[in-house]
Amino acid sequence: MMSHFRFLPAHSSLARLVPTILSALLMLLSLSSCATLQSWFDNGEEDGEEVRLAAKTLAGKGIDEFSVGNYYKARKYFDKILDFYPFSPEATLAQLKGADSNYYMENYEEALMLYHEFEERHPTNEAIPYVMYQIAMCYYQQIDRIDRDTNGAENAIKEFSKLLRAFPGSPYTREVKGRIRAANEFLVNHEYFVVEFYLRTEKYEQAQARLTYLVNTYPDASITPKAQKLLKRLEAGDPPGFNLSSWFKDSILPDWQLF
């Protein structure tokens, strides 16, 4: 019997510690809860603000950063509006300027996604002509050298043409026509580059077929008269030899303002 009573003081101490342990646990939970709440309302800025800013304030800060070219910071503010206030009047502006911020940072794929989302959600918005123009420009800005993929030029022409059909009297019409011409010139130069490759490898039939396609598809291109002369020589069995380089030159996307 005495052996059992030896443990009573220990049990009594433990009983006295229970409230202390529970208090400590409650304090930890309280601190954790506060930290969670702080993370919800902290705007994440370096200045240490811990209160969620109003949508109008976030929009103003985003526009201020955007106007001076701080597109990364601007995008952060616009993202916060979309995260915290997705149904606010400022959300439409945030979606559009967020897309613009990505565009100017040359994040063209992300910008395309946001522009398309804006187009789908706000089909009657007055900014739709601008959005369609920017979609086309995302492709136009990705046009590479003539020996590379031509998808950028092809998609740009397609999207610019959609804009012309939908809004023929938009402020972008003149520029869009010039950019379509420039992109077409790029595609012609790409075809001509392929002709050069065939001639250098003495594949004259393939070169002739490619020139025929070029002349028929792009009759108004600046390089077409030269392509026609070269085609006649091939048809006459007189391909250029050592002077082949005089028929070709390095060509890049021409300035759209030339058109």
Summary of the structure (lengths in Angstrom):
residues: 259
radius of gyration: 32.8
end to end distance: 108.7
largest distance: 123.5
contacts: 719
relative contact order: 0.06
helix: 71%
strand: 0%
